[in-house]
Amino acid sequence: MEDLLEQLNFNLLIVRIGRRGCEAADARIRRVNRTAAQLLGYQEAELADQPLTAILESRELAIWQQALSDLKASDNCFGAKVITKQRLSFPAVLSISPLPQASDEDFVLVIQALKSSNDFLVMRRVVEQSANAVMITDRDGVIAYVNPKFTVMTGYSSEELLGRRPSMLQSGKMSGDDYRAMWNALIESGEWQGEMLNKHKDGHLYWVHESVSAIRNSRGEISHFLAIEDDVSQRKATEMALEESEQRFRQMAELSGEWLWEQDPQGYYLYSSVAVEQILGLSQQQIIGKHYTELLTAQDKQAQTTFSNSQRSFHALVNHYRHKDGHLVITESTGLPLTDANGKLLKWRGVDRDITARMQYQNALIESEKRTRLILESSINAIVIMDAYGMVTDWNQRAETLFGWSAQEAIGRRLDRLIIPERFRAAHRQGMQQFLKTGQSAILNRQIEQIAVRRDGSEFPVELSISPLKLGNSYIFSGFIHDISSRKAAEQRIRQAQVELAVAQNELKIAQRIQANLLPSSAIATDQFEITGVCLPADKVGGDYYDYFYRDAEHVDIVIADVSGHSIGPSLFMAETRSALRVQTGSPASPAASLSALNQFLFDDLDHADYFISLFYMQIDLSRRLMHFANAGHPPPLLCPSNNADIVELDADGLLIGVRKHVEFAEQTAQLNDGDLVLFYTDGLIEAENPQQEFFGIQRVKHILTAERESEPQAVIDALLAALVDFCQRDNFHDDVTLVVLRWKSA
């Protein structure tokens, strides 16, 4: 495991928390790999057994604690600012996951610094934390991406969805014409909106409101489709329940009728209207002669046995009957006793009005109101309802949380005094009066952004949608309010990041121009020799360096170097190396002595920054046609003799600059003959890889150099670069590539 950690290129730490659920401040760093230590500016051993606060600010520990609490089987990512050894901070995305085959006390922490090259991580987080379900398919409808909300809504994991088609979610309850119409609209206009009935993984059906947009490439061709879905099952269920309730109400109204009857003094039916068949399913003949209690339910039978003998009239008495088919029938009964002149009871005359439908409707309405209240209370938005006078009539739980007023405190008070900042209240009242007079408003039935105020006086941005509903001759207004503080803060961070990115890109351009100006501006061409070179940085700025200059009238110096890495840091050391070498111009110094002095001059800076430099230094004695050279761990230049002899590698013993402070560099000498060609290069040339991960290699270089041994220096460079581009199948490379070619001319 230790070797594996060191081989990984991720910025990786092993963190021990002591036990699950402990305070984040108790977490300690067990181990870091080399790349993480370099990122944080530490040696690997320095962070061992250090508290987590060594790299995270104390205010960031709450985010760590929450991420650790939410951690289950999968990784958990969160954003935080990370501190380096120099106490500098930078934004990063941190990922926590359990350490495989270890106790649940150890966790892997991966740090991904947020740079211009991985801004997509920020956007990815934004998408993955979206409250809406998001799906991306390719042009053929194959699913290429789903966010976590989509997997929750459908019940399928991302692994089950990716590579398959959305048709797997079809409920089978919608016609093929619906799906064909959607597809045709997408191909023709690039957009479609509508509602679909889908099937969850567990088999239950759910409704979604779906907005699909085509994503086009630079040629205007559709490459992908983006679908944003919102589960509207509750809304559809409410609509369908209301529709069913209305149908039941209409049916009950059609079956309504009054049952007229007469009973003798003992309560036996003497007469029954035909409506009884409609109410109880019994004919008139089946009713006459029966005692009224025979038709009642057992509960009512015992409670109402005395009514026939009481000789007291009754009104709106609720009776419960069993219909002929067994279902319960509820009536509202009114009865009057008819007596003779002596007060003797002759009979009862009355009417039963079937109120079964009304009672069921009332119960259904109560249930509907309960469901509506449940929807209101479970809404993620604050829902506020006010009347035409601006008084609050409803206030859900989210409104209580958002504004700090309880429903009991808010209902019956003016809305503007609760949530509207004082400076906007007059405009609010004026807008309401204008709508009530003219029916026109600039903000109703629209989604707008406003400033709201909490009970404690603090202001915050909200997204607001207000809809009017006319009831009789007046209006009520329902408002849906969503706190967008987090979104606004995120937008501000994005804008700030864009500004910082633009500044950084401009600074990189400046650094690129400065670095380019440090390299030789043109070739040196005389009757004796010609030297030219080129440097292709892998990034905006690089760590490669080459130079050629006259030390004095009799000597020309050629230098090629490679600082480890290829970004701002290496470019600074490149500039420092150039300054240190150029300052020797005009003074006598051998290549070995120059390297020794340069190593001592740069050692402390390189050691502290954890960089090193490979460098080859050649000095040509023009009168004697001799090459004196020393090497500090750099790939040896290639001498291609004019007499068609084998290519010779020019090398001399010497350590990399920055490894040890006191180093003795060997110096070698070689003769220059007419027509000889010398190639100086950095390892970015021979270590460049093709798509099959094969190296370009020294043998290809020698083959090209042999073929171009009669060519001019620039032509040799062009041939090498053309072969490199063809080999790698791209024109930019992972490492800096630098080439210098010397041609000693024929006499």
Secondary structure, 3 states (H helix, E strand, C coil): CHHHHHHCCCEEEEEECCCCCCCHHHCEEEEECHHHHHHHCCCHHHHCCCEHHHCECHHHHHHHHHHHHHCCCCCEEEEEEEECCCCCEEEEEEEEEECCCCCCCEEEEEEEECCHHHHHHHHHHHHHCCCCEEEEEECCCCEEEECHHHHHHHCCCHHHHCCCCHHHHECCCCCHHHHHHHHHHHHHHCEEEEEEEEECCCCCEEEEEEEEEEEECCCCCEEEEEEEEEECHHHHHHHHHHHHHHHHHHHHHHHCCEEEEEECCCCEEEEECCHHHHHHCCCHHHHCCCEHHHCECHHHHHHCCCHHHHCCCEEEEEEEEECCCCCEEEEEEEEEEEECCCCCEEEEEEEEEECHHHHHHHHHHHHHHHHHHHHHHHCCCEEEEEECCCEEEEECHHHHHHHCCCHHHHCCCEHHHHHCCHHHHHHHHHHHHHHHHHCCCCCECCEEEEEEECCCCCEEEEEEEEEEEEECCEEEEEEEEEECHHHHHHHHHHHHHHHHHHHHHHHHHHHHHHHHHHCCCCCEECCCEEEEEEEECCCCCCCEEEEEEEEECCEEEEEEEEECCCCHHHHHHHHHHHHHHHCCCCCCCCHHHHHHHHHHHHHHHHHHHCCCEEEEEEEEECCCCEEEEEEECCCCCEEECCCCCCCEECCCCCCCECCCCCCCCCCEEEECCCCCEEEEECHHHHCCECCCCCECHHHHHHHHHHHCCCCCHHHHHHHHHHHHHHHHCCCCCCCCEEEEEEEECCC
